[in-house]
Amino acid sequence: MPRDDEGKTPQAPRYGGRLGHGIFRWVLRSLGVTPAYLLLALVAPYYVFVRTRARRSADYYLRRRFPDRGRVWRFFASLRYFYRFGQVLIDQAAIGVLGKESFHVEFPQAREFYDRAQSRRGMVLVTSHVGSWQAAMVHIGDIGVPVCFQFRREEGSEALNAVDSGKGTREWSLVSPDGFMGGLIEMTQALQAGECVAVMGDRSGGGRTGSATFLGARAEFPIAGYRLAACTGANVEVLLTVRTGKMAYRIEAHNLSEGIDPKALGRDGAIDAMLRRYVRCLEECLARHPFMWFNFFDIWSESETSRDS
């Protein structure tokens, strides 16, 4: 991932701040979800008409997803995009304020997912910035094995972070990618013990990346999870969580490692095959739900300076 002027890994754009998050939490507790959505309708235009940096960060994706649309169309489409993003943030906050029982969640592949998680083969769980990945982590329930989650607490994210709402209901541990070797030792040990490791699939945070064609151009994606799986023989599962309505989500699970043999393909070949499967799943999801991916980084320009070797 490109570095900023001070040589640090850039953070995702911050939205709302502590005061704004606090106001929305108060509205959720006192008035409910619908008034929070109405308040959001007044706030979202600010990020389109005033916060030009935020609008530019959204355009990285929008111009790739809608290549035939002009700049004016994308300008107004970004208003819908930020409103959808705000709804997801409100829903994440509602998990902690109202409880996860207030959500309606569909998980069609739940049985197969739980069976693979409990196979004792180990599982690499790949999450993405599709809808609310935090809601997915909270709602998958007790999968029967401990989960080692590689997660960076981005500045300002704690105010609307739903991950903590799931801690305490299952065996979770957090590993920072900024720690020693990015937490690879802890994650390798977890997989060798037949446990689950959760990593981010669409934002590298400065880690090793691989290149794949995404929305018509080469883009960079983190590959640490696929490397771990290739070395340990663990399953690789991607979860994509799409918002389908008011307090309603659908979780889609796909096994990325099925039929891929690192011994036959070689480690790099297996990594590339799993990455391409992940990208295909992401593209198919965004074809159905184009305003549900909230990455906000230009992962396409990163392909020119890939550090994958």
Residue frames relative to the residue before (quaternion, step in Angstrom):
aa qw qx qy qz dx dy dz
M 1.0000 0.0000 0.0000 0.0000 0.00 0.00 0.00
P 0.5465 -0.6364 0.4218 0.3441 3.58 -0.89 0.82
R 0.3762 -0.7170 0.5437 0.2207 3.54 -1.17 0.61
D 0.4735 -0.6520 0.4985 0.3195 3.54 -1.20 0.45
D 0.7702 -0.3905 0.2356 0.4459 3.56 -1.28 -0.02
E 0.7046 0.4388 -0.2691 0.4884 3.58 1.16 -0.48
G 0.5749 -0.6233 0.3671 0.3823 3.56 1.29 0.16
K 0.5504 0.6043 -0.4026 0.4122 3.58 1.22 0.22
T 0.5563 -0.5780 0.4673 0.3716 3.52 -1.22 0.48
P 0.4278 -0.7184 0.4750 0.2742 3.62 -0.69 0.99
Q 0.3692 -0.7110 0.5566 0.2200 3.53 -1.21 0.61
A 0.6095 -0.5225 0.4359 0.4069 3.53 -1.28 0.31
P 0.5925 -0.5671 0.4142 0.3946 3.60 -1.07 0.61
R 0.3532 -0.7367 0.5385 0.2062 3.56 -1.00 0.83
Y 0.1094 -0.8006 0.5886 0.0244 3.54 -0.94 0.90
G 0.8263 0.2765 -0.2105 0.4432 3.54 -0.91 0.98
G 0.1756 -0.7966 0.5555 0.1613 3.59 0.78 -0.98
R 0.7119 -0.4672 0.3095 0.4232 3.56 -1.27 0.24
L 0.6553 0.5135 -0.3249 0.4488 3.58 0.92 -0.86
G 0.6719 0.4992 -0.2998 0.4576 3.56 0.87 -0.93
H 0.6502 0.5043 -0.3171 0.4716 3.58 0.95 -0.85
G 0.6436 0.5332 -0.3190 0.4469 3.55 1.01 -0.81
I 0.6352 0.5223 -0.3231 0.4683 3.58 1.03 -0.80
F 0.6791 0.4802 -0.3028 0.4653 3.59 0.86 -0.87
R 0.6256 0.5216 -0.3492 0.4633 3.59 1.02 -0.68
W 0.6349 0.5220 -0.3310 0.4636 3.59 1.01 -0.79
V 0.6465 0.5125 -0.3176 0.4674 3.58 0.97 -0.87
L 0.6412 0.5263 -0.3273 0.4525 3.59 0.96 -0.83
R 0.7020 0.4677 -0.2754 0.4611 3.57 0.84 -0.96
S 0.7659 0.4138 -0.1980 0.4506 3.57 0.91 -0.95
L 0.8260 0.2449 -0.0796 0.5014 3.57 0.95 -0.90
G 0.5504 -0.6264 0.3958 0.3849 3.57 1.14 -0.53
V 0.7283 -0.4683 0.3067 0.3952 3.52 -1.37 0.08
T 0.6576 0.5382 -0.3308 0.4105 3.61 0.82 -0.92
P 0.6579 0.4767 -0.3356 0.4768 3.68 0.85 -0.74
A 0.6098 0.5396 -0.3583 0.4568 3.61 1.10 -0.62
Y 0.6360 0.5092 -0.3267 0.4790 3.60 1.03 -0.75
L 0.6446 0.5212 -0.3224 0.4571 3.60 1.00 -0.79
L 0.6347 0.5104 -0.3220 0.4827 3.57 1.02 -0.79
L 0.6156 0.5595 -0.3344 0.4429 3.56 1.03 -0.79
A 0.6242 0.5562 -0.3402 0.4304 3.60 1.02 -0.77
L 0.6633 0.4746 -0.3016 0.4938 3.58 1.19 -0.48
V 0.6869 0.4934 -0.2701 0.4602 3.57 1.16 -0.65
A 0.6168 0.6121 -0.3527 0.3472 3.61 0.89 -0.90
P 0.6462 0.5308 -0.3566 0.4165 3.68 0.87 -0.76
Y 0.5421 0.6264 -0.4024 0.3897 3.60 1.14 -0.50
Y 0.6983 0.4788 -0.2754 0.4552 3.58 0.97 -0.87
V 0.6575 0.4829 -0.3099 0.4882 3.59 1.23 -0.31
F 0.7879 0.3554 -0.1667 0.4744 3.57 0.79 -1.04
V 0.7675 0.3378 -0.1819 0.5135 3.62 1.13 -0.53
R 0.7573 0.3547 -0.2043 0.5088 3.59 0.77 -1.01
T 0.1535 -0.8390 0.5165 0.0759 3.57 0.28 1.25
R 0.6005 0.5574 -0.3682 0.4395 3.59 1.07 -0.61
A 0.6443 0.5103 -0.3169 0.4734 3.58 0.99 -0.82
R 0.6564 0.5084 -0.3217 0.4551 3.58 0.92 -0.86
R 0.6356 0.5186 -0.3339 0.4642 3.60 1.00 -0.74
S 0.6518 0.5188 -0.3266 0.4465 3.59 0.96 -0.79
A 0.6392 0.5009 -0.3238 0.4854 3.59 1.13 -0.57
D 0.6445 0.5632 -0.3212 0.4053 3.58 1.04 -0.77
Y 0.4919 0.6433 -0.4460 0.3811 3.62 1.16 -0.40
Y 0.7364 0.3976 -0.2139 0.5039 3.56 0.90 -0.97
L 0.6747 0.5378 -0.3212 0.3903 3.59 0.76 -1.01
R 0.6918 0.4687 -0.3080 0.4548 3.60 0.90 -0.77
R 0.6275 0.4911 -0.3445 0.4964 3.61 1.23 -0.34
R 0.6843 0.4821 -0.2879 0.4652 3.57 0.98 -0.84
F 0.7835 0.1945 -0.0988 0.5819 3.59 1.09 -0.69
P 0.0280 -0.8625 0.5049 0.0171 3.63 0.58 1.10
D 0.6819 0.4914 -0.2929 0.4558 3.61 1.14 -0.48
R 0.5985 0.5653 -0.3591 0.4397 3.57 1.27 -0.06
G 0.4664 -0.6985 0.4780 0.2572 3.54 -1.09 0.71
R 0.7232 -0.4551 0.3124 0.4150 3.53 -1.34 0.19
V 0.6477 0.5202 -0.3303 0.4481 3.59 0.98 -0.80
W 0.6409 0.5146 -0.3270 0.4664 3.59 0.96 -0.83
R 0.6752 0.4883 -0.3050 0.4612 3.58 0.89 -0.90
F 0.5790 0.5837 -0.3768 0.4268 3.58 1.07 -0.66
F 0.7408 0.3855 -0.2330 0.4983 3.58 0.81 -0.94
A 0.5801 0.5634 -0.3752 0.4531 3.60 1.17 -0.48
S 0.6042 0.5665 -0.3592 0.4300 3.57 1.12 -0.62
L 0.5628 0.5806 -0.3898 0.4407 3.60 1.17 -0.43
R 0.6589 0.4775 -0.2944 0.5012 3.58 0.96 -0.87
Y 0.6331 0.5545 -0.3210 0.4344 3.56 1.01 -0.85
F 0.6983 0.4511 -0.2796 0.4802 3.59 0.84 -0.91
Y 0.6110 0.5340 -0.3625 0.4584 3.58 1.08 -0.61
R 0.6417 0.5067 -0.3220 0.4773 3.61 0.97 -0.79
F 0.6397 0.5194 -0.3217 0.4664 3.55 1.00 -0.83
G 0.6556 0.5143 -0.3063 0.4603 3.56 0.96 -0.85
Q 0.6180 0.5349 -0.3464 0.4604 3.59 1.03 -0.71
V 0.6438 0.5164 -0.3206 0.4649 3.56 0.99 -0.82
L 0.6491 0.5096 -0.3192 0.4659 3.60 0.97 -0.83
I 0.6361 0.5134 -0.3268 0.4743 3.59 1.01 -0.78
D 0.6475 0.5166 -0.3201 0.4598 3.58 0.94 -0.84
Q 0.6289 0.5273 -0.3363 0.4620 3.58 1.03 -0.79
A 0.6553 0.4993 -0.3096 0.4748 3.56 0.95 -0.86
A 0.6414 0.5473 -0.3235 0.4295 3.58 1.03 -0.80
I 0.5435 0.6042 -0.4106 0.4134 3.59 1.14 -0.46
G 0.7245 0.4234 -0.2397 0.4883 3.55 0.94 -0.93
V 0.7014 0.4787 -0.2703 0.4537 3.59 1.01 -0.81
L 0.8102 0.2675 -0.1127 0.5092 3.59 0.83 -1.01
G 0.5146 -0.6395 0.4210 0.3860 3.58 1.24 -0.32
K 0.5558 -0.6380 0.4174 0.3314 3.55 -1.05 0.73
E 0.5429 0.6259 -0.4034 0.3882 3.61 1.20 -0.32
S 0.6105 0.5663 -0.3495 0.4294 3.59 1.22 -0.40
F 0.6233 0.5377 -0.3322 0.4605 3.59 1.29 -0.13
H 0.2569 -0.6910 0.6446 0.2024 3.49 -1.34 0.45
V 0.0131 0.8182 -0.5705 0.0702 3.57 -0.52 1.19
E 0.1961 -0.7494 0.6244 0.1006 3.54 -0.93 1.02
F 0.0358 0.7776 -0.6263 0.0419 3.56 -1.00 0.85
P 0.1687 -0.8531 0.4835 0.1001 3.61 0.38 1.22
Q 0.7538 0.3750 -0.2150 0.4949 3.60 0.99 -0.76
A 0.2406 0.8251 -0.4915 0.1404 3.59 1.21 0.37
R 0.6665 0.5186 -0.3234 0.4269 3.61 0.80 -0.96
E 0.6851 0.4715 -0.2910 0.4729 3.58 0.85 -0.96
F 0.6280 0.5440 -0.3324 0.4464 3.58 1.01 -0.80
Y 0.6918 0.4718 -0.2865 0.4655 3.59 0.82 -0.96
D 0.6213 0.5414 -0.3467 0.4480 3.59 1.01 -0.72
R 0.6804 0.4701 -0.2969 0.4775 3.60 0.93 -0.85
A 0.6318 0.5365 -0.3418 0.4430 3.60 1.01 -0.74
Q 0.7529 0.3905 -0.2041 0.4890 3.59 1.02 -0.76
S 0.4190 0.7322 -0.4502 0.2926 3.58 1.25 0.24
R 0.3780 -0.7389 0.4549 0.3229 3.59 1.35 -0.30
R 0.4652 0.6524 -0.4603 0.3822 3.56 1.23 0.37
G 0.4844 -0.6178 0.4558 0.4195 3.54 1.24 -0.53
M 0.0588 -0.8051 0.5899 0.0186 3.57 -1.07 0.69
V 0.2165 -0.7164 0.6494 0.1351 3.52 -1.08 0.88
L 0.1577 -0.7973 0.5805 0.0493 3.55 -0.53 1.20
V 0.1621 -0.8035 0.5706 0.0508 3.59 -0.51 1.23
T 0.1128 -0.7884 0.6034 0.0395 3.56 -0.64 1.16
S 0.1654 -0.7856 0.5925 0.0664 3.57 -1.25 0.43
H 0.5340 -0.6160 0.4742 0.3324 3.54 -1.29 0.34
V 0.3434 0.6964 -0.5302 0.3405 3.54 0.84 1.09
G 0.8066 -0.0259 -0.0233 0.5900 3.57 -0.55 1.13
S 0.6919 -0.4120 0.3430 0.4836 3.56 -0.82 -1.01
W 0.2074 -0.7867 0.5690 0.1198 3.58 -0.20 1.22
Q 0.5745 0.5766 -0.3817 0.4379 3.59 1.17 -0.51
A 0.6369 0.5235 -0.3247 0.4635 3.57 1.00 -0.82
A 0.6211 0.5360 -0.3427 0.4577 3.58 1.04 -0.72
M 0.6692 0.5039 -0.3084 0.4507 3.57 0.88 -0.93
V 0.6665 0.4923 -0.3036 0.4704 3.58 1.03 -0.73
H 0.7737 0.4140 -0.2000 0.4359 3.57 0.87 -0.94
I 0.5077 0.6299 -0.4618 0.3636 3.63 1.12 -0.06
G 0.4121 -0.7465 0.4477 0.2694 3.57 1.27 -0.20
D 0.7040 -0.4185 0.3479 0.4563 3.53 -1.31 -0.31
I 0.1899 -0.8255 0.5236 0.0915 3.58 -0.29 1.23
G 0.6054 -0.6274 0.3303 0.3616 3.57 1.25 0.18
V 0.7466 0.2421 -0.1831 0.5920 3.59 1.29 -0.09
P 0.5893 -0.5638 0.4245 0.3932 3.62 -1.15 0.45
V 0.2416 -0.7567 0.5948 0.1234 3.56 -1.20 0.66
C 0.1540 -0.7584 0.6298 0.0665 3.56 -0.79 1.10
F 0.1070 -0.8435 0.5263 -0.0081 3.55 -0.32 1.30
Q 0.2496 -0.7499 0.5977 0.1348 3.58 -0.68 1.16
F 0.1773 0.8099 -0.5153 0.2170 3.55 -0.30 1.26
R 0.1919 -0.7570 0.6155 0.1063 3.54 -0.99 0.93
R 0.3226 -0.7318 0.5662 0.1998 3.57 -0.78 1.01
E 0.2310 -0.7977 0.5442 0.1190 3.54 -0.07 1.30
E 0.6219 -0.5734 0.3917 0.3620 3.50 -1.11 0.77
G 0.8214 0.1960 -0.1758 0.5060 3.56 -0.78 1.09
S 0.5528 0.6486 -0.3980 0.3395 3.61 1.19 -0.20
E 0.5724 0.6450 -0.3884 0.3247 3.57 1.10 -0.58
A 0.5900 0.6110 -0.3810 0.3652 3.59 1.08 -0.58
L 0.7944 0.1988 -0.1156 0.5622 3.59 1.03 -0.69
N 0.3848 0.7495 -0.4629 0.2756 3.56 1.18 0.49
A 0.2494 -0.8032 0.5269 0.1225 3.56 -0.63 1.13
V 0.4674 0.7028 -0.4484 0.2941 3.57 1.20 -0.27
D 0.6603 0.5269 -0.3174 0.4308 3.58 0.91 -0.87
S 0.5809 0.5836 -0.3826 0.4189 3.59 1.16 -0.43
G 0.6901 0.4636 -0.2867 0.4761 3.57 1.16 -0.48
K 0.5583 0.5987 -0.4026 0.4096 3.57 1.15 -0.43
G 0.7265 0.3870 -0.3107 0.4753 3.53 -1.02 0.81
T 0.6895 0.4289 -0.2854 0.5090 3.60 1.21 -0.35
R 0.7729 0.0961 -0.0844 0.6215 3.58 1.29 -0.10
E 0.6052 -0.5569 0.4150 0.3890 3.57 -1.25 0.15
W 0.1217 0.7889 -0.5854 0.1419 3.56 -0.15 1.34
S 0.0026 0.7484 -0.6620 -0.0401 3.51 -1.24 0.59
L 0.3033 -0.7557 0.5581 0.1596 3.56 -1.08 0.79
V 0.0902 -0.7709 0.6300 0.0262 3.55 -1.01 0.92
S 0.3197 -0.7658 0.5256 0.1872 3.58 -0.70 1.03
P 0.4418 -0.6841 0.5067 0.2829 3.61 -0.94 0.81
D 0.6174 0.5409 -0.3436 0.4563 3.59 1.27 -0.20
G 0.5424 0.6343 -0.3923 0.3867 3.57 1.29 -0.11
F 0.7730 -0.3368 0.2520 0.4748 3.57 -1.33 -0.17
M 0.8467 -0.0532 -0.0337 0.5283 3.56 -0.72 1.19
G 0.6009 -0.6105 0.3498 0.3792 3.56 1.14 0.62
G 0.6289 -0.5541 0.3331 0.4319 3.58 1.21 0.39
L 0.3469 0.7788 -0.4733 0.2215 3.60 1.26 0.17
I 0.6251 0.5454 -0.3516 0.4338 3.58 1.02 -0.73
E 0.6772 0.4882 -0.2928 0.4662 3.56 0.87 -0.97
M 0.6806 0.4937 -0.2977 0.4521 3.58 0.94 -0.86
T 0.6259 0.5270 -0.3370 0.4657 3.60 1.04 -0.73
Q 0.6515 0.5103 -0.3120 0.4667 3.57 0.96 -0.85
A 0.6375 0.5287 -0.3304 0.4527 3.58 1.01 -0.80
L 0.6789 0.4821 -0.2983 0.4666 3.60 0.89 -0.88
Q 0.6449 0.5191 -0.3248 0.4573 3.59 0.99 -0.76
A 0.6725 0.4625 -0.2840 0.5032 3.57 1.23 -0.49
G 0.5600 -0.6344 0.3725 0.3811 3.59 1.28 0.13
E 0.4918 0.6714 -0.4219 0.3598 3.56 1.22 0.39
C 0.5421 -0.6200 0.4705 0.3170 3.57 -1.33 -0.11
V 0.1238 -0.7591 0.6365 0.0578 3.54 -1.10 0.83
A 0.1565 -0.7925 0.5850 0.0726 3.60 -0.83 0.98
V 0.0040 0.7923 -0.6079 0.0526 3.57 -0.84 1.05
M 0.5016 -0.6273 0.4987 0.3258 3.55 -1.29 0.34
G 0.3067 -0.8083 0.4823 0.1411 3.57 -0.82 0.99
D 0.7907 0.3256 -0.1613 0.4926 3.60 1.15 -0.42
R 0.7340 0.2887 -0.2367 0.5673 3.61 1.18 0.33
S 0.3336 -0.8126 0.4488 0.1644 3.56 -0.43 1.24
G 0.2224 -0.7955 0.5347 0.1786 3.59 0.98 -0.72
G 0.7260 -0.4276 0.2434 0.4804 3.58 1.14 0.51
G 0.5511 0.6264 -0.3943 0.3854 3.61 1.25 -0.04
R 0.7166 -0.4228 0.3295 0.4463 3.55 -1.35 -0.02
T 0.1280 -0.8115 0.5694 0.0298 3.56 -0.96 0.90
G 0.2240 -0.7288 0.6262 0.1629 3.49 -1.39 0.27
S 0.4200 -0.7246 0.5014 0.2172 3.55 -1.16 0.62
A 0.0942 0.7712 -0.6247 0.0784 3.55 -1.07 0.85
T 0.5139 -0.6258 0.4837 0.3320 3.57 -1.19 0.51
F 0.0546 0.7966 -0.5920 0.1089 3.54 -0.66 1.19
L 0.8333 -0.0598 -0.0183 0.5493 3.58 -0.62 1.18
G 0.7792 -0.4182 0.1735 0.4334 3.53 0.89 1.02
A 0.7751 0.2378 -0.1613 0.5627 3.62 1.20 0.01
R 0.5929 -0.5715 0.4247 0.3762 3.56 -1.22 0.47
A 0.0087 -0.7891 0.6125 -0.0454 3.53 -0.97 0.95
E 0.4144 -0.7131 0.5193 0.2238 3.53 -1.27 0.49
F 0.0347 -0.7892 0.6127 -0.0238 3.55 -0.98 0.98
P 0.5325 -0.6201 0.4576 0.3501 3.61 -1.06 0.63
I 0.1768 -0.8130 0.5507 0.0669 3.58 -1.00 0.81
A 0.3384 0.7701 -0.4933 0.2215 3.61 1.22 0.14
G 0.6569 0.5261 -0.3185 0.4362 3.58 0.95 -0.84
Y 0.6690 0.4909 -0.2994 0.4709 3.57 0.98 -0.82
R 0.6129 0.5360 -0.3441 0.4676 3.58 1.09 -0.66
L 0.6381 0.5263 -0.3212 0.4612 3.55 0.96 -0.87
A 0.6728 0.4971 -0.2953 0.4615 3.57 0.93 -0.91
A 0.6554 0.5176 -0.3156 0.4506 3.58 0.96 -0.86
C 0.6981 0.4700 -0.2680 0.4689 3.59 1.07 -0.71
T 0.7800 0.3513 -0.1685 0.4897 3.60 1.04 -0.72
G 0.4526 -0.6949 0.4491 0.3325 3.61 1.20 -0.34
A 0.3902 0.7422 -0.4658 0.2829 3.59 1.24 0.32
N 0.5409 -0.5630 0.5072 0.3650 3.55 -1.31 0.37
V 0.1902 -0.7465 0.6214 0.1431 3.57 -1.25 0.46
E 0.0375 -0.8088 0.5848 -0.0487 3.55 -0.66 1.16
V 0.1674 -0.7645 0.6123 0.1125 3.58 -0.96 0.86
L 0.1574 -0.7594 0.6255 0.0854 3.55 -1.07 0.87
L 0.0474 -0.7722 0.6336 0.0012 3.58 -0.85 1.02
T 0.1142 -0.8255 0.5527 0.0014 3.57 -0.60 1.19
V 0.0864 -0.8239 0.5600 -0.0138 3.56 -0.42 1.26
R 0.3882 -0.6923 0.5563 0.2463 3.56 -0.99 0.86
T 0.1511 -0.8275 0.5391 0.0432 3.58 -0.66 1.14
G 0.7931 -0.1182 0.0871 0.5911 3.60 1.24 -0.15
K 0.7650 -0.3321 0.2613 0.4859 3.55 -1.31 -0.23
M 0.8423 -0.0986 0.0086 0.5298 3.56 -0.62 1.21
A 0.5916 0.5579 -0.3584 0.4586 3.58 1.08 0.71
Y 0.0017 0.8000 -0.5974 0.0554 3.55 -0.90 1.00
R 0.2046 -0.7357 0.6312 0.1355 3.50 -1.33 0.45
I 0.1997 -0.7788 0.5873 0.0926 3.57 -0.80 1.04
E 0.1142 -0.7770 0.6176 0.0423 3.55 -0.85 1.04
A 0.1098 -0.7957 0.5949 0.0296 3.56 -0.84 1.02
H 0.0152 -0.7889 0.6139 -0.0241 3.57 -0.99 0.91
N 0.3388 -0.7242 0.5651 0.2032 3.56 -0.95 0.91
L 0.2357 -0.8190 0.5132 0.1016 3.58 -0.43 1.25
S 0.7136 0.4811 -0.2523 0.4423 3.58 1.16 -0.50
E 0.4368 0.7197 -0.4579 0.2857 3.60 1.22 -0.17
G 0.8431 0.1586 -0.1449 0.4929 3.56 -0.84 1.04
I 0.6016 0.5406 -0.3659 0.4604 3.60 1.26 0.04
D 0.0992 -0.8102 0.5776 -0.0013 3.56 -0.59 1.20
P 0.3491 -0.7620 0.5026 0.2118 3.62 -0.37 1.19
K 0.6154 0.5514 -0.3612 0.4322 3.61 1.08 -0.59
A 0.6990 0.4503 -0.2686 0.4863 3.57 1.03 -0.76
L 0.7568 0.3907 -0.2028 0.4833 3.58 0.92 -0.91
G 0.4350 -0.6333 0.5006 0.3988 3.55 1.16 -0.57
R 0.6498 -0.5476 0.3450 0.3985 3.58 -1.13 0.56
D 0.6958 0.4742 -0.2888 0.4557 3.59 0.81 -0.97
G 0.6387 0.5293 -0.3276 0.4523 3.58 1.04 -0.74
A 0.6552 0.5015 -0.3070 0.4744 3.57 1.02 -0.81
I 0.6272 0.5322 -0.3314 0.4621 3.58 1.01 -0.80
D 0.6733 0.4962 -0.2959 0.4614 3.57 0.89 -0.93
A 0.6501 0.5185 -0.3235 0.4516 3.60 0.98 -0.81
M 0.6734 0.4808 -0.3032 0.4728 3.61 0.94 -0.81
L 0.6260 0.5317 -0.3378 0.4597 3.58 1.04 -0.76
R 0.6691 0.4939 -0.3078 0.4622 3.59 0.90 -0.88
R 0.6221 0.5191 -0.3435 0.4749 3.61 1.05 -0.64
Y 0.6346 0.5260 -0.3316 0.4590 3.57 0.98 -0.81
V 0.6703 0.4989 -0.3007 0.4599 3.58 0.86 -0.95
R 0.6397 0.5176 -0.3334 0.4600 3.59 0.99 -0.76
C 0.6385 0.5144 -0.3236 0.4722 3.61 0.98 -0.81
L 0.6581 0.5097 -0.3072 0.4613 3.58 0.97 -0.87
E 0.6588 0.5048 -0.3139 0.4610 3.59 0.91 -0.86
E 0.6580 0.5080 -0.3164 0.4571 3.59 0.92 -0.86
C 0.6368 0.5182 -0.3223 0.4712 3.58 1.03 -0.75
L 0.7090 0.4547 -0.2651 0.4693 3.60 0.88 -0.91
A 0.5473 0.5781 -0.4067 0.4481 3.59 1.19 -0.30
R 0.7095 0.4227 -0.2424 0.5091 3.58 1.13 -0.71
H 0.7992 0.1621 -0.0467 0.5769 3.57 1.08 -0.76
P 0.0859 -0.8769 0.4697 0.0548 3.61 0.54 1.17
F 0.7292 0.3973 -0.2513 0.4973 3.64 1.11 -0.42
M 0.5590 0.6333 -0.3649 0.3915 3.57 1.14 0.60
W 0.6205 0.5062 -0.3728 0.4688 3.62 1.17 0.33
F 0.0526 -0.8338 0.5478 -0.0441 3.56 -0.56 1.21
N 0.1293 0.8182 -0.5416 0.1428 3.55 0.47 1.23
F 0.1168 -0.8603 0.4825 0.1164 3.60 0.95 -0.97
F 0.6364 0.4619 -0.3675 0.4966 3.61 1.15 0.51
D 0.4448 -0.6702 0.5229 0.2821 3.56 -1.14 0.60
I 0.0798 -0.8390 0.5380 0.0178 3.56 0.29 1.25
W 0.5718 0.5906 -0.3863 0.4184 3.60 1.22 -0.27
S 0.6663 0.4802 -0.3200 0.4723 3.61 0.94 -0.76
E 0.5755 0.6056 -0.3744 0.4024 3.58 1.17 -0.50
S 0.5716 0.6190 -0.3867 0.3750 3.59 1.12 -0.56
E 0.6224 0.5572 -0.3414 0.4309 3.57 1.17 -0.48
T 0.7678 0.2680 -0.1519 0.5618 3.57 1.24 -0.45
S 0.1501 0.8281 -0.5268 0.1189 3.58 1.09 0.70
R 0.2620 -0.7607 0.5766 0.1420 3.51 -1.09 0.83
D 0.4081 0.7088 -0.4809 0.3160 3.55 1.20 0.31
S 0.1568 0.7887 -0.5774 0.1416 3.54 -0.73 1.05
